Amino acid sequence: MSTSCFDREDETFIVLVNREDQHSIWPHWKAVPAGWAAVEGVKGDKKTVLAYVEGHWTDMRPRSLRDWMQQQELQAGAPVAGNVAG
């Protein structure tokens, strides 16, 4: 039984991001799949790239959902989170 490259601790990974701001780790030697882009300057062991993902992908909602929710708040006249005057 072989071990997946994603399960190997000695593998070198990169971080990918798609147009919805979703993140993934990816073996550095594999072709980047369509719809994804490599994050510049982020490459290392599994622990390193997972730490990057955990620190940068803090809102699991896809970008399109976040944009839609913000538009709904604006249309309703509600203050947008993070934009409270005071």
Secondary structure, DSSP 8 states (H G I E B T S, - for coil): ----GGG-TT--EEEEEETT--EEEEETTS---TTEEEEEEEEE-HHHHHHHHHHH----S-HHHHHHHHHHHHHHT---TT----
